[in-house]
Amino acid sequence: MENLLKGLIKFQKEVFLKKKELFTGLSGHQKPRAVFVTCSDSRIDPALLTQTEPGDLFIIRNAGNLIPTYGAAIGGSTASIEYGISVLQVKDIIVCGHTDCGAMGALLHQEKLQELPAVKAWLQHAETTVRIMKDLYAHLQGDELFAATIRENVLVQLDHLKTHPAVATGLRRGNLRLHGWVYSIGTGEVWVYDWEKKQFIDPGEKKGPAII
């Protein structure tokens, strides 16, 4: 905690002063570039990952970067999606999964959730991911199965987004875009879903499919 307080003081005395004009402009309004849905995992820093400034990202974080289907759970994630699209008029939504995701590992080993009832209930919003893995990926094991689960879950959550009225309307109008990313914590790579190729690719090298 002491280090956090030292960081707070440094922010106030150094960082804020250097960017005072930016923060002054943000004090009365926000106009983010994108809604960024990602995991609560402490190793994920959306601003660092995208090299963005305060005010650029409208961030939604939870275990497993999950978005409940509309009506399944009217909570923080659903309200944030609605606000981001309908009020802030954001034009892009990114769902970003990551390697070594504890939530995805729990989907594959649900026996570990017996003492975590709240986590178990929350992960029901990834039940489609579980079914896809059982039906389409029974031939995989170990790390390959884990990596495939992470990728498929991102796609499932993108499908869930389409059930939200604000998202569905934006997509129909053609002024909203959905993006699926997977971030590799250990290598810094980010694999982006290519809707035409139907696979995750490295946007910098134009490679695919992703091997994570």
PEDA-V890024 format. One record per run of one state. SS is the DSSP state (~ for helix, > for strand, _ for the rest). FROM is the first residue (numbers start at 0). LEN is the number of residues. If there is no record, write none. Layout:
ss->SS from->FROM len->LEN
ss->SS from->FROM len->LEN
//
This chain:
ss->_ from->0 len->1
ss->~ from->1 len->17
ss->_ from->18 len->1
ss->~ from->19 len->7
ss->_ from->26 len->7
ss->> from->33 len->6
ss->_ from->39 len->6
ss->~ from->45 len->5
ss->_ from->50 len->6
ss->> from->56 len->6
ss->_ from->62 len->13
ss->~ from->75 len->11
ss->_ from->86 len->5
ss->> from->91 len->7
ss->_ from->98 len->3
ss->~ from->101 len->7
ss->_ from->108 len->1
ss->~ from->109 len->4
ss->_ from->113 len->3
ss->~ from->116 len->20
ss->_ from->136 len->5
ss->~ from->141 len->20
ss->_ from->161 len->3
ss->~ from->164 len->9
ss->_ from->173 len->3
ss->> from->176 len->7
ss->_ from->183 len->6
ss->> from->189 len->5
ss->_ from->194 len->4
ss->> from->198 len->4
ss->_ from->202 len->4
ss->> from->206 len->2
ss->_ from->208 len->4
//
